[in-house]
Amino acid sequence: MVIRKEFRVHLPISVAEYQVAQLWSVAQASKQNTGGGEGIEVIINEPFQNEEYGSGQFTHKIYHLQSKVPAFVRILAPRGALEMHEKAWNAYPYCRTEISVSAFILLFH
């Protein structure tokens, strides 16, 4: 027999306010990790409309990770291996994210 318990946490803000706060916190984290050619590069940031998810925000970002790994990894990694591409469709509460590393795709094909 399985016993399920549900706990609910009541937040002092509305769902709409939470959505704005979530977007703000993601933008702040991106800003703090960016600088000097490193960090997060935003390629596309635009609204989208979808039948399944409704309206939301689409972003395409490139994460430059060269300064986040040890030196020997930078030496051994093939060109482009330390760049991660993220495509995200954020339609709160639904979110779909695709992450790819193009250098590894080329190695395994």
Residue frames relative to the residue before (quaternion, step in Angstrom):
aa qw qx qy qz dx dy dz
M 1.0000 0.0000 0.0000 0.0000 0.00 0.00 0.00
V 0.2215 -0.7795 0.5775 0.0986 3.55 -0.89 0.99
I 0.1803 -0.7642 0.6114 0.0989 3.54 -0.90 0.94
R 0.1333 -0.7870 0.5996 0.0586 3.56 -0.76 1.02
K 0.0831 -0.7728 0.6282 0.0350 3.51 -1.00 0.89
E 0.1720 -0.7794 0.5974 0.0784 3.53 -0.97 0.86
F 0.1024 -0.7742 0.6234 0.0375 3.52 -0.93 0.99
R 0.1224 -0.7867 0.6021 0.0597 3.56 -0.93 0.83
V 0.2020 -0.7564 0.6134 0.1041 3.50 -1.01 0.90
H 0.2652 -0.7717 0.5604 0.1419 3.55 -0.64 1.11
L 0.2317 -0.7855 0.5634 0.1091 3.53 -0.72 1.09
P 0.4723 -0.6926 0.4682 0.2793 3.59 -1.06 0.67
I 0.6827 0.4212 -0.2898 0.5220 3.59 1.27 0.30
S 0.5429 -0.6095 0.4657 0.3418 3.56 -1.27 0.35
V 0.6720 -0.4799 0.3657 0.4294 3.59 -1.28 0.19
A 0.6406 0.5208 -0.3268 0.4600 3.61 0.99 -0.78
E 0.6566 0.4928 -0.3093 0.4799 3.59 0.98 -0.79
Y 0.6183 0.5370 -0.3403 0.4621 3.58 1.06 -0.71
Q 0.6421 0.5283 -0.3273 0.4489 3.59 0.94 -0.84
V 0.6526 0.4975 -0.3110 0.4794 3.59 0.94 -0.84
A 0.6608 0.5098 -0.3033 0.4599 3.59 0.95 -0.88
Q 0.6313 0.5290 -0.3325 0.4595 3.59 1.03 -0.76
L 0.6636 0.4925 -0.3051 0.4733 3.60 0.90 -0.89
W 0.6425 0.5219 -0.3216 0.4597 3.59 0.99 -0.82
S 0.6808 0.4932 -0.3051 0.4474 3.60 0.87 -0.90
V 0.6231 0.5172 -0.3412 0.4774 3.62 1.06 -0.66
A 0.6524 0.5078 -0.3126 0.4679 3.60 0.97 -0.84
Q 0.6473 0.5136 -0.3174 0.4652 3.61 0.98 -0.80
A 0.6531 0.5050 -0.3161 0.4675 3.60 0.93 -0.85
S 0.6375 0.5192 -0.3243 0.4679 3.59 1.00 -0.79
K 0.6662 0.5127 -0.2958 0.4538 3.57 0.94 -0.91
Q 0.6758 0.5025 -0.2946 0.4517 3.60 0.96 -0.82
N 0.7316 0.4142 -0.2327 0.4890 3.60 1.11 -0.61
T 0.6404 0.5219 -0.3136 0.4681 3.58 1.26 0.15
G 0.4446 0.6757 -0.5170 0.2799 3.54 -1.07 0.78
G 0.8366 0.1982 -0.1486 0.4886 3.56 -1.09 0.72
G 0.6931 -0.4703 0.2782 0.4702 3.59 1.09 0.63
E 0.6457 0.4834 -0.3073 0.5049 3.56 1.29 0.01
G 0.6443 0.5594 -0.3807 0.3564 3.53 -1.31 0.12
I 0.7279 -0.4199 0.3408 0.4215 3.53 -1.11 -0.78
E 0.1353 -0.7729 0.6184 0.0425 3.54 -0.85 1.08
V 0.2238 -0.7765 0.5775 0.1159 3.58 -0.63 1.13
I 0.2291 -0.7920 0.5573 0.0984 3.56 -0.59 1.21
I 0.7922 0.0174 0.0393 0.6088 3.59 0.86 -1.03
N 0.0847 0.7540 -0.6482 0.0646 3.54 -1.04 0.84
E 0.2906 0.7672 -0.5076 0.2635 3.56 -0.03 1.31
P 0.5463 -0.6048 0.4535 0.3608 3.59 -1.16 0.47
F 0.0935 -0.7807 0.6139 0.0693 3.57 -1.21 0.51
Q 0.2405 -0.7393 0.6124 0.1433 3.55 -1.31 0.40
N 0.0164 0.7989 -0.5973 0.0685 3.56 -0.84 1.03
E 0.5270 -0.6487 0.4460 0.3201 3.59 -1.00 0.79
E 0.7101 0.4713 -0.2624 0.4525 3.57 0.94 -0.90
Y 0.7973 0.3181 -0.1436 0.4925 3.59 0.85 -0.99
G 0.4705 -0.6451 0.4708 0.3753 3.60 1.11 -0.50
S 0.7013 -0.4260 0.3267 0.4691 3.58 -1.12 -0.58
G 0.1182 0.7940 -0.5865 0.1075 3.53 -1.14 0.66
Q 0.5455 -0.5994 0.4808 0.3346 3.53 -1.30 -0.39
F 0.1868 -0.7615 0.6133 0.0953 3.57 -0.95 0.97
T 0.0178 0.7906 -0.6119 0.0156 3.56 -0.94 0.90
H 0.1201 -0.7311 0.6662 0.0854 3.52 -1.19 0.72
K 0.0051 0.8119 -0.5797 0.0687 3.56 -0.58 1.21
I 0.2027 -0.7254 0.6399 0.1524 3.51 -1.29 0.51
Y 0.2141 -0.7639 0.5999 0.1038 3.55 -0.79 1.09
H 0.1767 -0.7665 0.6119 0.0828 3.59 -0.68 1.13
L 0.1043 -0.8655 0.4898 -0.0139 3.54 -0.32 1.30
Q 0.3003 0.7991 -0.4895 0.1779 3.64 1.23 0.18
S 0.7434 0.4045 -0.2449 0.4730 3.62 0.84 -0.86
K 0.6244 0.5670 -0.3325 0.4221 3.61 1.25 -0.14
V 0.7063 0.4165 -0.2566 0.5116 3.61 1.25 -0.14
P 0.6147 -0.5467 0.4041 0.4001 3.62 -1.19 0.39
A 0.6730 -0.5324 0.3455 0.3798 3.57 -1.23 0.57
F 0.6628 0.5124 -0.3344 0.4317 3.62 0.90 -0.80
V 0.6077 0.5315 -0.3566 0.4702 3.61 1.14 -0.54
R 0.6265 0.5315 -0.3353 0.4610 3.61 1.00 -0.78
I 0.6628 0.5041 -0.3030 0.4635 3.58 1.02 -0.81
L 0.7450 0.4306 -0.2230 0.4581 3.60 0.89 -0.94
A 0.6148 0.5833 -0.3537 0.3957 3.60 1.09 -0.63
P 0.4656 -0.6669 0.4968 0.3027 3.58 -0.97 0.79
R 0.6727 -0.4968 0.3600 0.4136 3.56 -1.26 0.44
G 0.8108 0.2424 -0.2031 0.4925 3.56 -0.85 0.99
A 0.5149 0.6662 -0.4141 0.3458 3.60 1.25 -0.16
L 0.7081 0.4306 -0.2571 0.4970 3.56 1.17 -0.45
E 0.5744 0.5025 -0.4019 0.5061 3.54 1.19 0.68
M 0.1047 -0.7964 0.5954 0.0160 3.54 -0.72 1.10
H 0.2246 -0.7770 0.5770 0.1138 3.59 -0.83 1.01
E 0.0710 -0.7885 0.6109 0.0082 3.55 -0.92 0.98
K 0.0555 -0.7505 0.6582 0.0219 3.54 -0.93 1.00
A 0.0079 0.8253 -0.5607 0.0662 3.57 -0.61 1.15
W 0.1496 -0.7383 0.6539 0.0711 3.51 -1.07 0.93
N 0.0257 -0.8293 0.5562 -0.0478 3.56 -0.22 1.30
A 0.1295 0.7519 -0.6287 0.1505 3.55 -0.45 1.29
Y 0.2847 -0.8137 0.4772 0.1706 3.54 0.32 1.31
P 0.5841 -0.2053 -0.7840 0.0437 1.67 -1.75 1.80
Y 0.5594 0.5938 -0.3998 0.4178 3.62 1.22 0.14
C 0.0437 0.7836 -0.6179 0.0473 3.55 -1.06 0.81
R 0.0658 -0.7697 0.6346 0.0232 3.55 -0.94 0.97
T 0.0275 -0.8063 0.5898 -0.0347 3.57 -0.82 1.04
E 0.1107 -0.7598 0.6388 0.0479 3.54 -1.00 0.95
I 0.0628 -0.7920 0.6072 0.0045 3.57 -0.80 1.04
S 0.0504 0.8011 -0.5932 0.0622 3.56 -0.89 0.96
V 0.1831 -0.7228 0.6548 0.1234 3.51 -1.31 0.55
S 0.3533 -0.8008 0.4432 0.1939 3.56 -0.18 1.30
A 0.6270 0.5448 -0.3631 0.4222 3.64 0.96 -0.67
F 0.6817 0.4696 -0.3036 0.4718 3.60 0.96 -0.73
I 0.5815 0.5553 -0.3763 0.4603 3.58 1.11 -0.51
L 0.6672 0.4909 -0.2988 0.4739 3.59 0.99 -0.83
L 0.6379 0.5387 -0.3347 0.4368 3.62 1.04 -0.67
F 0.7756 0.3832 -0.1869 0.4654 3.58 0.94 -0.84
H 0.5845 0.5605 -0.3936 0.4350 3.62 1.19 0.15
